[in-house]
């Protein structure tokens, strides 16, 4: 079930509670792209989105890339710019769904 249909049948107060809580917890695409731009080779944008394993992987690949003319991490960072926007959208959808479930559970 998508979040729009999950919100149906909720009161106005519950809707406002969900919106307020979502605004506090959601991840910003602007911040993700700024992290990618300035410290993306170290995976800071991946740590921000909660993808700790990928962030650590980027650090390891960065270290290995020091000996390979930075080619491997360069490729990863370029590919990553096309993937992180969708990841933030998915993460925000999950966050909103979790909040909706909590509100429905307290009814």
N, C-alpha and C positions, 0 to 999 in steps of 0.2 A: 504494500500500500504506500502511495506517495504521501508526502507531508501535507499537501493541500487537502486531500480527502480525509487524512487523519485529523485535521483541524476542524472539520465539519462537525457540528453538533456541540461544540464547546461554547461556553458563555463568553460574553465580551470581556469579563474580568480574566478568564482563563487565557483568552487570546492575547490580551495585553501582557499578562504574566509571561507567556511564551515569547512574545516579541522582545520584552525587556531582557529576559534571561538570555535569549539568543544574541542580542546585541552585545551583551557582556562577554560571551564565550566565542563568538565567531572569529574566524581567521580572516585577515585582510589580504586581498590580492596585492594591494599596493606595497604592503610590508614585505610580502613574499618576493615580489619582483625586485624591490630595493635590496633585500638580503642577497638575492641571486646576483644582482649586478655588482655589489661591492665585495661580498665574501662568499660567493657561490662556489668557488673552487674548493672551499672547505666544508661545504654542505650546510651552511647556516640555515638556509631556507628549508632544508629537510628536517633539521632539528625543530624549527618553528612549527612545522606541520605535524610533528610527532613521529616522523619517520626516522627514528634514532638509528636503526640499522643501516639505512641508506646514507645517513649523515656520516656515520663512522666509516662506511665503505668509501665515501668520497674522500675522507681524510687519508685513508690507506692508499687509494689510487693516486691522490695528490703526491704522497711521499714517493711512491713508485715512479710517478711521472717526472720527478726531479731528475731521474736517470735516463728518461726517454724523451727529452725535449718537450715535456708538458703535453704531448700529443694525446695520451689516453684521457686525462682529466679535461682537456680542451674539448674533446669530442663529447664527453659526458655532460659537461656544462652546457654546450650548445643544444644537445638533445633535450636536456632537462628544462630549458626555457619553454619548450612546447608542451611539456607534461605537467608542470607545476600548477598552472591555472586550473586545469581539470581536477587535479588532486585537491586543491582548495575548495572547489565546488562540491566534490564528493564529501570532504571532511565537514563542510558546513551543513550539508544535507544530513549527515549522520548526527551531528550535534543537535540540530533542530528536532530530528526524530527522537533522540534520547530525551530531550526536554518535553516533547509532547507526551511521551510515554509516562514520564514522571507526573505530569499534570493529570493525565487520565487516571493514574494509579491512586492519586489522592482524592479522587471524587467520592 
